[in-house]
Amino acid sequence: MQTLATKDYIVFFLYFIIIVGYGFWIYNRKKKAQTSSNDYFLAEGSLTWWAIGASLIASNISAEQFIGMSGSGFKMGLAIATYEWMAAITLVIVAIFFMPVYLKNKIFTMPQYLKQRYNGNVAMIMAVFWLLLYVLVNLTSILYLGALAISSISGLNITLCMIFLAVFAVMITLGGMKVIGYTDVIQVFFLILGGLITTYLALNLVATEFGSDGVINGFTIMRDKADDHFHMIFDKTNPNYMDLPGLSVLIGGMLIINLNYWGCNQYITQRALGADLKTARGGILFAAFLKLLMPIIVVLPGIAAYVLYQNGHFQTEMLQDGSVNPDRAYPILLNLLPVGLKGLSFAALTAAIVASLAGKANSIATIFTLDVYKEKINVEASEKKLVNIGKLTIITAMIIAVVVAPFLGIDKKGGFQYIQEYTGFVSPGVFAMFILGFFWKKTTSNAALFATIGGFILSIIFKFMPAFVDLSFLNPMGFAVPNANGIYEIPFIDRMGFVFLICVIGMYFISIYETKKGVQTNGLEVDKTMFKMSPSFTVGMLVIVAVTAALYTVFW
């Protein structure tokens, strides 16, 4: 089961040669034009809309989606697709309201925005925080989960897989954002093609199992045999309500998770920061369309595996330490692929992991070089020096990730949960700081610090509150549900919503108090004309909204 045939290795190495060769060609072609650090880190003006859109998706989709979301599809069904479909709506919001503000004010990094809008202290605190988060949480989890997935498919040693992924990602990242952006287009092609093949096989297996054939029949059978796995909105009685609490996935904390991730995250926004507004919006819109497609690739295989499991298949393969591990669903399906196609799907998974690693490493280098090194260590550094420091940072960050990843217990916690738990403590406060900074000129620096530090403390209080306070009184409103031990807890997504509201209210009163005392603020340049949309963008936006609304209506 856990081996690749010679043909699979041939297919995989063809993919490897294509990516590295194309990346090297792009690097050589663009090398003469690369005259500044902004060009190296942001590919200033060089990425087309389709390269930006593909790069956004390639950076976002990784092992935690392929493995984790398929596992969630096995466990709770299509509802987990809300992370993807709500992201499509979020991307539209970011394109309309966030990008004009960033581009008009010539914002290239998130700490630069915080310095320009608030002050250097807020910017430096967040720069250090983001560097720690990106290296010790995001980079390590992508690397370790990716190596775990590849090891389970190929049978290769996990440490060897980690080193291979790290070296592959570094080779691409050292070429700068131009190389990352354009190689991501090919990565996304492999990712989608390999993913669709796996989904096709999974649905066909379901159809064959019940005496039929074809993916349409397979999907129809899945809806019939696992109807409970095709509902987007859970009620309080659903055992998975704690993970996806009812309407909060539409209008509550899920919106904050997505807006913070897609709109206030260097790792993501960096793809569009070097472009003009029309190109940036076109790229983001393209990414939104791809987001609507993602559940077909990352969720449906998990539901198919669940239907087959319920019918007696994979009874031993799904077990880990004596209990069913949903995260094994996707690797099991990959191992059923015929020779050659398995190599293609293996390449697709590797493409997703390497693209995410490259994007994350580039963002780490950008923040460290432009917001820490240039600001505090060597203010007079030349452009060439900055690029070299960026390259050194990439290599250093990757070495740290390879060394520490095995000791963080990422596999025990679950990669998706690992990332959400640690970023979720600060996301509400960070988003409150960004959104009020954008659109309310009276927001002060102390209010921003309250959101950052206070939001973190509030998140911890809400997390551990059930151990000291009986929250059963919140149950009738759906804000608290009993966990496995019968203790009432506030679902994670709702906790984020509450912390965000408290941060906004606190920021409002602090800002009003300070402005009355004469405290001056640094408002950004914002006017209504910035948000005007072109006819083509408006049509694309309306299509995305309509398709998303239809999907939620059909699978409510």
Steps between C-alpha positions, in 0.01 A plus 500: 500500500755758614733498204531683172565301182770598250241671276382706799854618569544588131180711506606665826852584380359642175293736716811585706708574188219713347463714816872549566578553130220754453598677823863523386390635159279767664784594738751545217253690285405741779842521672615806305179682585535425872642825631338543842401312814133581428539333162655190660245466781188625317571449127395863457279534194613164357219259594192467277150453645506126433842465666376691808183289523684170455766603751236592760346153473835319485611678818173424675443133409741261668512167683262621771233554233559179303542283810319700770195615304453158339513362853240754608292400196516139627404610852246782454431524126460790260458757782880536523485649147377820667868589548539494120168644384497783756859574394369570148265769639779631725738535203241717324479724810882522518520590130240777531593660834847389618716506186421863404608614849827302488591605145396866532717535813790301347488231767741210430504317836250467784740648763560794264124563500497493882794743520342737248157486666597472868868511607829311493433317830178340375674409172804341669291301750293355216804442274664286770171322570441421131856371458461265799155387382607444139819308589392301809133435415431534127829397340552208740145367466499521117840330487426225753146422380621502141783262580259277694262484203775430247655239729165320537461481121857425395629307800806727516651610834320805641823690577617442143164631373533813716850573369391443138199735537712766671774490234243503216321800655826689560605449135181674387492766773855624441390615154269761655129569463513495117619138500252405775209669322558345158598150621184507714296503178645157410472384863127586498454316169650182652311557826161527330561228238632250755226593747221457243638160397491383864142629538399329173643170624333535842153570356540223244595257779177588682294443183671165433449390861123538461474338156518810282767710328593862430565798728144639473355171624772488766405846626128412498569182700713699750215745558263210551724289728644791702232770494619630840835583335343746254380779729688829534329636814499291820251531785592471869428126509766424238814349659715725275326823609805588715713519183244672275237677713188559289459840334836620640661342194318760289472821701712447813853397588561326166488839327765632742723194442478548124533880491803486730659220296435639151517872576753552783752224432837575340519142375189554285477871416864510388398345167290804409696782671742541209227538234270781388141496629340355185751212481482435876119488493500273195739259673298495821179438303667208319604359838139531622377292203764234578388503865148395393659199329718389793242295698467266199871423541546508878160408652315261266775230517460495879121450474555226240743326737236526777233333282741221405606460864136472611459226239785294644814631324823637654408360843863443600661772285298776674615389845777672692578394858177299511261777388387645168717791380309701233826657378599163351216519244687694228830304509297174484321621186829607342643155559213354292592703193639306202872522416587831332195684634628440851818680399293790364297530822821468700634791294178697567536456874870594485411805287254619764752456781800655320299800376376570855850464644646732235233764557539487877882514484484801266270684742731421793794641303301809397392591854841432656693688230278804446343539846769378742843504330454822302314677782713403802822321400637667184303808397751585223501152341526498119236333283741216418572450870126481577445234233792294637367531857162382369658192342692422821177537701323250271768235555519565877120483548480172309783342703328603826171351378663167404673477839210593731195361310529138630493621863180711487245215510334628182379154394343433841296818502409494130651752263189703420412527872865575586508804270150622595560473876817710502396761245146519641625653825611817320292514181200691648718774652722532192198524269334762725823703491516480119136567418461802731838629381372489141167670536499706823759777514457556875641156589806554723819301551407407858166370374693281253724369781189423707358293213827311448588425864147515646361282221763235576424506875123489436543200268685310774234595759218377271695180428540403868181660638298172495735355767389773746156619382184303416403623151184289465289821512635580151372171356144613409654768273738247344812676636610210722471125447612203714833341406590130533526541880162676528661840574343791312744676267473791257584371148835625370348700214253675735782580746679685222184699423455604865868602539482704178190692620657571840821622328304733270299644791816544709684666209206735446495630860881524527518694172216737594662567840845563351384722212313718753833532683657626176683183388582520128445203267650404162202440275552327165403649168148364437225637277187352342635507143766241597233232533345547156480169310545433128205340312692174446590472870137573597375218274756257644410602856127448438564153351703396808234631741221329302683163479584508873140587592375214277741250664386593851135485392536151348706356786353698792 
